[in-house]
């Protein structure tokens, strides 16, 4: 059964949630579904979704919902007549939900990708309840936050995020270091405050002989980059830190890492940890949000308390000092990913959920010429 999807995402920058959405769009298109996207104009998501074959409708979402955005969204929804209206970010939920009331959308779902508690106010309650058929949580931790926020368990479905393991090198030979060659501790993330990278810089300063033994590579950009670079300079760590910035093909950096680290203060389910697991890298991360659902302490990585630079430094040093142990953890991580966190499983479970929501509803709409939007 071909399903017509219309996804909505209002984010202006490229983060894990946009990468997760893009892989979902590609998978649904590959399976023969008709996929459209409303997103903020002139973003990386817009260009990459077009390349993937989605029909893209740019809508400039303001910080406050506007009448213009409502009218534009209403015209798109009325013309496309999607079976499924799916929200990838929270900001446009109310305005596009309202716009869809003047059309014949058959089901409405929300993808919840962040682990922040729901705000306890009437607007939030309305946003997550009014006409919403299902909320997809990408981790059990997020599902628990939704329940704590008052969302009935019957309307929540956990579908773990997943990635394509064939895009990453899983056979990682142990690196034989030449005299004086450092171990590479790397990370891949948007450099925002909740990622906790200030504690990683603090931790680096606590590792003995860090300047000669270890090199830190931070792949990604974000509002905290300037602060982190200043912190590195202030602690005299400039020789062992590299800020690589945003990269279109980050997998090639993962191949250079010996250890992957993510010191998040909040995390829904990390796409970068999944990429590290696919690359057979041992992971050092914090015990927050959905991370413990990915990283099993002592099996495929080490977990430390959030905001604890001392514990973070000790975990990194443990894997630096025990490369054989780190290699075993890396292989265990890839095996765990192949078992539970593949892109194929994510696409299949999402497709089956949407088909079940449409079961018994009105017949599917006739195909619409998207060029008329």
Buried (B, 14 or more C-beta within 10 A) or exposed (E): EEBBBBBBBBBBBBBBBBBBBBBBBBBBBEEEBBBBBBBBEEBBBBEBBEEBEBBBBBBEBEEEBEEEBBEBBBBBBBBBBBBBBBBBBBBBBBBBBBBBEEBEBBBBBBBBBBBBEBEEEEEBBBBBEEEBBBBBBBBBBBBBBBBEBEBEEEBBBBBBBBBBBEEBBBEBEEBEEEEEEBBBBBBBBBBBEBBBBBBBBBBBBBBEEBBEBBBBBBBBBBEBBEBBBEBBEEBEBEEBBBBBEBEEEBBEBBEEBBBBBBBBBBBBBBBBBBBBBBBBBBBBBBBBBBBBBBBBEEBBBBBBEBBBBEBBBBBBBBBBEEBEBBBBBBBBBBBBBEEEBBBEBBBBBBBEBBEEBBEEEEEBBEEBEBEEB
